Amino acid sequence: MGQILLVFLVLLTGCGSRELSPRTTADRAFPADFSHIRERILIPKCAPCHENFTSYKVLLDSMVVPGNPAGSELYSIIESDTMPPYSDHLIFEEKAAIKTWIEKGAPYP
């Protein structure tokens, strides 16, 4: 009876489970839209030193190439952990949200 229960539990826990890709996890934790990125990443981590970075226009004009994360200074400095210098660096999910937002053309609400 114990072996049957063990097999049942193994099957039950394995059924329907799937591993989420980093992108899926990032999209759920940090939606890749400017309002969430601004409120959850830019204001707490960038604005203490770069107040103007909370402005979509400033970012788009100076640090973001829509559709091209590799060509965007914003993504380059966060991916290399250059910024923020005095606090914790961005976590994978935060970097992924910014990268996805740029890949989507850096849309504004």
Contacts in CASP RR format, 6 or more apart in sequence:
PFRMAT RR
TARGET T0000
AUTHOR 0000-0000-0000
METHOD contacts of the structure
MODEL  1
MGQILLVFLVLLTGCGSRELSPRTTADRAFPADFSHIRERILIPKCAPCH
ENFTSYKVLLDSMVVPGNPAGSELYSIIESDTMPPYSDHLIFEEKAAIKT
WIEKGAPYP
22 92 0 8 1.000
22 93 0 8 1.000
22 96 0 8 1.000
23 96 0 8 1.000
23 100 0 8 1.000
25 93 0 8 1.000
26 32 0 8 1.000
26 92 0 8 1.000
26 93 0 8 1.000
26 96 0 8 1.000
26 97 0 8 1.000
26 100 0 8 1.000
27 96 0 8 1.000
27 97 0 8 1.000
27 100 0 8 1.000
29 93 0 8 1.000
29 97 0 8 1.000
30 36 0 8 1.000
30 37 0 8 1.000
30 40 0 8 1.000
30 41 0 8 1.000
30 93 0 8 1.000
30 94 0 8 1.000
30 96 0 8 1.000
30 97 0 8 1.000
31 97 0 8 1.000
32 96 0 8 1.000
32 97 0 8 1.000
32 98 0 8 1.000
32 100 0 8 1.000
32 101 0 8 1.000
32 104 0 8 1.000
33 101 0 8 1.000
33 107 0 8 1.000
33 109 0 8 1.000
34 56 0 8 1.000
34 101 0 8 1.000
34 106 0 8 1.000
34 107 0 8 1.000
34 108 0 8 1.000
34 109 0 8 1.000
35 109 0 8 1.000
36 97 0 8 1.000
37 97 0 8 1.000
37 98 0 8 1.000
37 101 0 8 1.000
38 54 0 8 1.000
38 56 0 8 1.000
40 94 0 8 1.000
41 90 0 8 1.000
41 94 0 8 1.000
41 97 0 8 1.000
41 98 0 8 1.000
42 53 0 8 1.000
42 54 0 8 1.000
43 54 0 8 1.000
45 84 0 8 1.000
45 87 0 8 1.000
45 88 0 8 1.000
45 90 0 8 1.000
45 94 0 8 1.000
46 53 0 8 1.000
46 54 0 8 1.000
46 83 0 8 1.000
46 84 0 8 1.000
47 53 0 8 1.000
47 54 0 8 1.000
48 87 0 8 1.000
49 84 0 8 1.000
49 86 0 8 1.000
52 58 0 8 1.000
53 59 0 8 1.000
53 63 0 8 1.000
56 108 0 8 1.000
59 74 0 8 1.000
59 106 0 8 1.000
60 66 0 8 1.000
60 106 0 8 1.000
60 108 0 8 1.000
62 73 0 8 1.000
63 72 0 8 1.000
63 73 0 8 1.000
63 74 0 8 1.000
64 72 0 8 1.000
64 73 0 8 1.000
64 74 0 8 1.000
64 75 0 8 1.000
64 102 0 8 1.000
64 106 0 8 1.000
65 71 0 8 1.000
65 72 0 8 1.000
65 102 0 8 1.000
66 102 0 8 1.000
66 105 0 8 1.000
66 106 0 8 1.000
67 102 0 8 1.000
67 103 0 8 1.000
67 104 0 8 1.000
67 105 0 8 1.000
67 106 0 8 1.000
68 102 0 8 1.000
69 75 0 8 1.000
69 98 0 8 1.000
69 99 0 8 1.000
69 102 0 8 1.000
69 103 0 8 1.000
70 76 0 8 1.000
72 102 0 8 1.000
74 98 0 8 1.000
74 102 0 8 1.000
75 95 0 8 1.000
75 98 0 8 1.000
75 99 0 8 1.000
75 102 0 8 1.000
76 82 0 8 1.000
77 83 0 8 1.000
78 89 0 8 1.000
78 90 0 8 1.000
78 94 0 8 1.000
78 95 0 8 1.000
78 98 0 8 1.000
79 95 0 8 1.000
79 99 0 8 1.000
81 89 0 8 1.000
81 90 0 8 1.000
84 90 0 8 1.000
90 98 0 8 1.000
101 107 0 8 1.000
END
